[in-house]
Every structure is written in structure tokens, then in C-alpha cells.
Amino acid sequence: MTTHYDVIVAGLGAMGSQAAMELAGRGLKVLGLDRHRPPHGLGSSHGRSRIIRQAYFEHSLYVPLVMRSYEKWRALEGAAGVTLLRQTGGLMLGARDSILVAGAERSARKYDLPFELLDSAALRWRFPTFAHGPETVGLFEPEAGMLDPELAIESALRLASERGAELRYEEPLIEWISGADQVRIRTARGECTAGQLVLSTGPWMPEMLGTAWPLTVERQVMFWFAAASTPELFRPPVFPIWIWEWKTGSQMYGFPDQGDGIKVARHHEGQVGPRSEVDSHVSAEEERELRGWLDRHLPGANGRLREAAVCRYTDAPDGHFVVGRHPESSRVVVVSPCSGHGFKFAPVIGEIAADLVTGERPHFDLSLFAPERLGIPSG
């Protein structure tokens, strides 16, 4: 006899773990599936730190979502008895009219968020670790900070299980078929059915959704360095999380040293290709290139390499999220990809997924994230 669930959540990383927890908390019979054992290092929800910020340069529609996420992260901390969010302040650097600085300022002013705009001289005095020219300014956001992604996923999955969700690890979703009254899925263990399916498989989304969906997987490299000098200048609260549009359209970002090194990475501009072809090895040439950038712009961080790792962004063409019902399958809710900037939103996206499954109207404008914008035909 085929087991039937109210909802199946496929992919238990950032979004899926939160969706499973939310749905189980609402009393639904939930099955959660993951092809690995999360948290793991094969998606984009690892690396011990992820940025959270409110003055969102990508689009002001994200701001109400991230404000709700702050509330949900604190609630998860309380329920799980852990610390997940550390507010370090956040610094956006670049030319005054850059996409990053101008966009962050626009969102901050629209929603009356606290921020300081620092000219080049004030930036040099306040944050002397950054080497920059007179054209560079800084927008400092005091509420920004960092999240612990691995602990967040562990905590959400533990609470999902405690609330009654059945979680199966190392069991990938192989196939799903959506019918008029249910969704049938197949895994290596067999088949089961559900009233609805939540797809949150990260870099496996192109395989789950098919070639009609214009999604790509992008390779990103993260580095951790020891301080080359004055290590106290790279620790919180002196050193914030930061993003720097150091030339038009090119951004680097980083984190303070939490005891494991100063984390630095490039945002986008990575190699794009099939998920199965993403190289997990970080080359010596990639390290040399990154060190060259540090030598010019953040020399005090250019010390001994402590670690390097690869993550995988799953991108939509416009760089925004994909959240909503599948245009051809009304019983399927899509909550990925997040185009390399989604982790901070995980709890509110989990809440939205639960709203969509249970027929409640989400409290946010999701028009920016509609799957239909990608040109997917409606069934």
C-alpha cells in the first residue's frame, strides 16, 4: 500500500528545512527527503557564515521579507536553544552611484532603516583595514550581521522531526508526477503520494524542473585567511560583514574572524555549468588571484590560508528568487533558486511555502519571484 502524506518536501537545505518545520508545526503529515545528509557541503548552505542585512540593494521588495526573517530567526533561536544570528554591523562599499551603495541607500530610505553614509575620509578613519581611493564611500548598516547556516539547518530539522515530520536522508527524489488530486513521487525506496509537493532542491532544481526553466548552477569559491597583521582589527565588533563593489558590476564580500579566519569570497562571476560538473577543488591559481585582490584592497587579511571551499549558487536569469506555484502543476510549490543571496530569508520563505501549501495568502508581495516571469507556460 502506497503511503500518503499531506505534503512532501524535497530538499532539506536552507529553505526545505524551514518549510518542513513550519508545515509540521501546523499539524500536517510531512515527509522530508534529501539526497544527502544535511547540512552538507554540496549546495549553497555551508561555510559557517552567511550575511544578513536589511538595506537590500537588489530590490526594495526584499526588505519586508528580511525584516520578518529577523523575527523568525530569533524565534528559531528560542525554540532550539541556540544562537544563530550575530549582529556585527554591515558595510557596503563602492562609488556613491554604484548598484550596491545606491541600491542599499534607496531601500534604507524607503523603509526608514538606520544607516550611516561615510565619505572616503570617514570610511578610512572608521575602517582603516580597507585600502580604497577617494571615489569609494561606505554605507554602514548597524543591524546587519551573520548567520550560522549549518547550525540553522540542524536546528530546523530537529524541530521538524520533534513536530512529527518524517525525514529521510540519503534518499533523492528521482521523479515526480502531479495529477488532478495528488502528487506521486518515486525514490530509490519506492513510491508514495501527497496532496502537495514542495521543491527546494537547490542545485538539483534544473534536473527537477527540466530544460524549460532557465536556471543555471554557478561555482563559487570561499577562502579563510589568517590576519597578516593586527588581527584584533578583523574581529567583531571592530570588523563588520562587508560587501564591496570594487569595480562596476564586480563585488567581493567577507566576514570578521570568528576564530577560524577572515572569510573572503567573490559574489557571482563564477563558472556556470551543469551541477554534476562543478569542480570542488580550489586551485592554486584561484588562491593567487584572490591574494592579488587582497594585496590591493585588504592587505591586512592576506595572511596564511586556513581553508578554501566551493559552494554552488543556483541562479535565475534576473538574479531574483523563484517562489510560487509551478505554472503547469498547481500541487507543486517551488521555493528555489535563490540566486546566491537567499539564506538570510530561509525562515520567511519556509513560512511562505507553508502558507501556499495550506491555502493561506502570504503576507508579502511575491510578484518579483513569480515562476511565470521566466516564461514557463501555464498548464
N, C-alpha and C positions, 0 to 999 in steps of 0.2 A: 504494500500500500504506500503510495506517494505521500510524504509528509507535506502539509500545507502550513504556510506562515502568513501572518498579516503583511509582512514586508521583509524583503531580503536586501541587505546592504552589501554590495560587492566592492571591496577595497576598504581597508580599515586603517588608513593613514590619518592625516590631519582631519579631513572632512568626514570620512566614513566613521571614524571612532566617535566623533561628536554626534553624528546622526544616529548611530546605533544607541548611544547613551540616551539621547533625547527621546527617541522612539520607544525604547524600553521603559523609560521613566513615565511615558504616557499610557503605559499598560498594554502595548501591542506585543504580539508574539513576533519576535525579531530573530532572524538568522543573519549573522555576520560572517563574511568569507574574506580570506586574504590568501594570496598565493605564497606568501612568506609568513614570517612570524614578527609582526610589528611590535615596537618600532624597529625598522631596518634601514640599511643604507642604500637601497636600490631605487628610491624615488626622490622626493624633494623635501622630506620631513625629518632630516637628520642634521648633524653638525653642531649639536649642543646649544645653538643660539639662533633665534630668528628675531628680526626687528618688529617692533610695534610702534606705530606713530599715528597721530591724528590729523595733522595738516597734510592732507593727501594730495600730492601733486598730480597724480594720474587722472583724477576726476573728483569733483566735489561730491558726487553721489555716494562715494565710498565713506564719507565722514560719518553719517548716521549709523552705518553698519559697524564701523570700527568703534564708535562710542558705545554701542551695545556690546561689542566684543569685550571691551574693558570690564563691563559689568559681569559678563558671563565668565571671563577668566577668573575674576575674583570669587565668583560663586563656585567654580570648579575647585579652586584652591581650598575653599572652606569645606566642600563636600569630601574632597580627597585627603585633606590634611597635609598639603604640600605647598611649596612656594614655586610658582611658575612664571610670574611676571616681576621683573625688577626694573624700576624706573631709574634710568641713568641720564635722562635728557637726550635730545637728538639734535644733531647739527646737519643742516642741508647747506652745502657749499656750491658755489658756481657764480657765474655772471648774474647780475640783477635780473636780466631778462631771460635767463635760461629756463628751459622747461621745468627743471627741478625747483629752483628758488621761486620763480614767478608763480608756478602752479601751487606750491605749498603756501605761499603768501595769500593767494586768491582763496584757497579753501579755509585758511585760518581766519581771514577777514569775514568771509561769508557766514561762518558758524561761530564767530567771536571766540576763537580759541586763543589761549595765551601763547605769545611768541615774542621773541626779540629779533630785530633785524640789525645785524652787525656790519658796519662798513669794513673795509680791508684792514684799517689800522686797529679797530676794536677787535676784529677777529684774530689778528696776530697777537694782541695783548692777552686776550681771553684764552686762546687755544694755540699756544706757541709751537706745538708739535707739528702743525701743518705748514708746509712751505708753499706759498702762493704769491701771485702777482697782485698788483693794485686793482685789477678788474674783478677779483674774487670777493664776494660778500658771503655772509652766513646768516641763515635763519635758524635760530635756536628755539626748539620746542621743549619746554620743561617736562611735559607729560610723557614723552616718548621713552622707550626702553627696550628691553629684550625679554624673550620668552625661551623656555626650555622645551624644545619640541619633543624629545624622546620621553621625558617625564610626563608631558601633557598627554601624549598618546597612551602611554601606560596607564595613567590615571583615568582617562575617559573609558578605556576598555575595561578596566577593573570595575568601574561603576556600572558600565553597561551590563557586565556579567552579574554583578550583585543585584541589578534590577530585573534580571530574568532573561537577558539576551543569550542566545546560543551562539558562541563564537567558535568558528573553525579556522584554524591556521594551517598553512601549507596545503591549502585546497583551493586552487584557482578556479574561477568561473571560466568554463570552456565555451558555453553557448547559452544564449537566452532567446526565448521566443515569446512575444507578447500577443495574447489573444484578447477576445472581447471581454472576458470575465476574470482572467488571471494571467500571470506570467509564469512560464515554465523555464527552469534553468537546469543546466547539466554541468556537473563537476566530475572529477575522477572517481568520486564515491557514488555517483548515481544522479538521479533527478529528484527535484522537488518543485513545489509550486508556491506562489504567493499572490496576494492581492496586488502588490506593487513591488517594484524593484528600484533601488537607489544605486546608481552607478557613480562610483567615486574612486576609480582605479588609477588615477594619476597618469604616469607614462604609458600605461596599458590602455588608455582611453581610445587612441586611434584604432587599436585592434578590436576593442569592444563595440565601437560605433561605426566603423567602416570608412571607406575612402571618400564618401560623400561629405564627411566632416573635415574641414580644412585645418586639422590640428597637427602640430609638429612637436617633436621632443628635442630639447636643446641641452647640450652638455655644458655644465658649469663647474669651475674648479674653485675650491676654497683652500686657503692657506692659514696656518697659525705660526707666527714668528715670536721669538723672544725679543724683548726690547734690546736695541743696540746700545742705548744709553738712557739714563734717568727713568728707570722702569716705573717709578711712582707716578710719572706723568701720563701713563697709559692705563691706570687702574681707575675704576669708578670710585667716587663720583667725579673725579677730575676729568676723566676722558669719557665722552659720551658715545653712543652709537652715532654713526655718521654715514651720509651719502654725499658723493662729490661728483657733480657733472663737470669734469675737469677739461673737457672739450665738448663742443656741441654734439649732443646725442650719445656721448660716452660717459658712463657712470661707474664709479667704484664705490664700495661700501665696506664698513668694518665695525668692529666691536671692541670694547675695552677688554683688557686682560683679566680674566676671572681666575687665573692660576694655571691656565693651560695655553697661554699665549695670546698675542694680539691677532684677531681674525681679520683677514682682508680678502676680498673677492671682487671680481668684475660682475656687473649686473647686465646680463644679456651679452650679445656679441659672441656667443659660444657656437660650437659646431652643431649643426642641425642634421638629423638623420633618423633612421628607424631606432626605436628603443633598443632593439637587440644588438645594434652596432655601436652603442655608446661605450667608449673606452673608459674603464675605471682607473686606469693607470695615469698618474700625473708625471709628465716628463720633466727632465732637467731643463729643457728649453722653456717650458711654461714657467718654471720657477725663476729662471734668469729674466724672463720678460717682466714678471711681477716685481722682482727685485729692482729692475731698472726704473719702474714706476715709483716704487717706494723711495729709491735714492733721490728722485727729483721732488717728490711731493710729501713724503712722510718718513724722512731718513732715520728718525729715532726708532722706528719699528722694524728696521731692516737688519735684525739680528739673526740668530741661529734658527733655522727651520725646525719647528717642532712637529708639524704634521701637515699633510695635504690630503684632500678628499675630493670626490666628484659627486655632484648631485645632478638631477635631471629636471629641468623645467618642462612643463607641458604647456604649450603656448597656443592661444588663439591668434589669428592674424592681426587683430587690432590691439592685442595686449591686455584685454579685459577678461573677466571671468565668463564661464558658461554655467548658468544656474537656471533651471526651469524644467518643464516637462518636455520630453522628447517629442518633436513635432510629428513624428509618424507613429508614436506608441504612447498613448496617454497614461498608461500604467507605469511608465518608466520616468523617473526623475533623475536628471543629470546635474551633478554638482562638481564638475571639473571640466576643463582645466582651470588653473588659477594663474597661469602666465608668469610664474616666478615671484609673485608678491602676495600670495594668498594665506600663508599660515596664520597670520595675526587675526584673520577673520574666521578661523575654524569654528569657534563655538556659535557664532551667529549664523554661519552657513548651515551648521548642524541643526540649529533651531528652525531655519527656513525650510530645510529639507523635511523636517518633521511636520511643519505646517502644511507643506504641499501634499505630503502623504495622507495626513488626517483631514484634509479638506478645509483647513483654516486659511484665511487670507494673510499672507505675510505682511508685516508692518512697514515694509520698505519698498522703495521704488526700485524694481529689478529690471527695468527696461533696458538698461545698458548691458545686461548679461543674458538677454533672451537668446536661446539657441537659434531662433528664426533669423536673426541678423546675419548668420553665417551662410544663408542661402540654402538651408536644409528644407526640402519640400515637405509640406504637411501631408499626412496620410489621410 
